[in-house]
Amino acid sequence: MSPPRLSPATAAAAHADVVQPRYDRARLRPGIVHLGLGAFFRAHGALYTEDVLAPDPDPWGIIGVSLQRPDQRDRLAPQGGLYVARECEADAPLSRIVGSVLGVLVAPEDPGAVLAAMTAPETAIVSLTVTEKAYCLDPATGRLDAAHPAIIRDLANPLAPRTAIGLLAAALARRRAAGRAPFTVLCCDNLMGNGRLLAGLVQDFAALSDDRLARWIAGNATFPATMVDRIVPATTAEDIAAVELATGLHDAAPVLHERFRQWVIEDRFVGARPPWERAGAELVSDVAPYEHMKLRMLNASHSALAYLGYLAGHATIAEAVADPALAGYLRRLWAEITPMLPALPGVSLDGYAETLLTRYGNPAIRHRTWQIAMDGSQKLRVRLLPTIHERLQRGLPVPCLALAVAGWLRYAGGIDERGGAIEVRDPLAGELRAALEAAGAEPAAKVRAALGFAAIFGAELPAEARFVAALTDAYAALLRLGTRAAAQTL
């Protein structure tokens, strides 16, 4: 007999060791709208919020918004928004039922309902985790890509926008027209200066139709920068079955995560906010040093390990980092990265690197290399290329960084080193593969073809002979020696 499905009516029937919400959910009121209700936010921001909700009526319930598909709504709606967060640690796995998400809206189905939620007087914060490609950013300028089809569509349909940028601008316009204060816009994506970047994109969008709105946003809304960190693998059918066994309830939308978490937030809000510091969030005046450390050390090494690990035949990050050749490579990669980072009081970068190795090696977290490898053309330019540029400016070599880019290049070619097909998931996948195939077999030609994508590499790095040489050497080593030997050699 199948166990009952998780819902407000069945939650109390969960096994005794399952942690239940410590507040009266019926008295929880919405105050946060979150765009992009994926697994990461539900295992990170929603849990920080869950941990500070009080027994008394609290205004920090979350309305989630799916920007593309109804899948998340369809999984969570029958459960009343409840889901299980499973902490995956070998020593003491822990399951908890999370109640902070009160409902889910689907922007393409009903953009009006999304705008109404964002415009509601009680909404104090609109947060978002939508990944790099959803920002419609022109990488050459760092500004909004006004020619992006999704942006053109939103400008032509101001009452029914679908992009995160269009929704933010439209909701802020409505609040201005109603004489209400703006909400705080809290970007939680892995982008350097994410708050400042998002503010510029929203103002660019607004200025395309109403310059006065753009000026009002600039003068009244706040876009705090953040740094978020927690490993959250994609949920599989096996994970759903395991959660069912652990809880005694069927949950169609559980999330799995490691114990470690970090959230650094620029303390710059228009109005009220949850007391997230009570749950361990760090409210600071300047997030930049933390961003640099995380993007350049964690995200860069994650991407490097994803491409090289996949090519070496490893399905998960834990398997990849257990490979001595790749673990040794990571340490040498970090040795190239850390001299480029600003000092952070009280933080040892070497200690941080060792913590990352431990986290990566957690066997209870099956973070798949193919998942991290997705959208590499968007990730390279923020995770790896800035450090390469800075080292070259100082006259320093980049062999390990170049090998990470070479790993991406070989991965993007769609064929692994055993001759098997790779399902490359990337906005530029088709164009990249066509260009690489047309270039022929020579490593130098393949590298030239890849560097021709200005949207990824810009103009400076392709003209830098030292980078071209290092990338060509690394790519040739992958072809000649194989991934593990190349990682040990370079």
Salt bridges, closest charged atoms under 4 A:
ASP51 OD1 - ARG96 NH2 2.69
ASP51 OD2 - ARG261 NH2 2.82
ASP71 OD1 - ARG69 NE 3.93
ASP74 OD1 - ARG73 NE 2.67
GLU87 OE2 - ARG259 NE 2.94
ASP91 OD1 - ARG259 NH2 3.19
GLU109 OE1 - ARG73 NH1 2.99
ASP154 OD1 - ARG153 NH1 3.25
ASP204 OD1 - ARG143 NH2 2.54
ASP210 OD2 - ARG176 NH1 3.80
ASP210 OD1 - ARG212 NE 3.90
ASP211 OD2 - ARG215 NH1 2.29
ASP229 OD1 - ARG359 NH2 2.91
GLU244 OE1 - HIS250 ND1 2.87
GLU258 OE2 - ARG359 NH2 2.43
GLU266 OE2 - ARG268 NE 3.08
ASP267 OD1 - ARG273 NE 3.67
GLU277 OE1 - ARG273 NH1 2.79
ASP323 OD2 - HIS314 NE2 2.89
ASP323 OD2 - ARG484 NE 2.78
GLU354 OE1 - ARG331 NH2 3.13
ASP375 OD1 - LYS133 NZ 3.42
GLU390 OE2 - ARG296 NH2 3.02
ASP416 OD2 - ARG418 NH2 3.46
GLU423 OE2 - ARG425 NE 3.27
GLU437 OE2 - ARG433 NE 3.02
GLU460 OE1 - HIS389 NE2 3.63
GLU464 OE2 - ARG466 NE 2.93
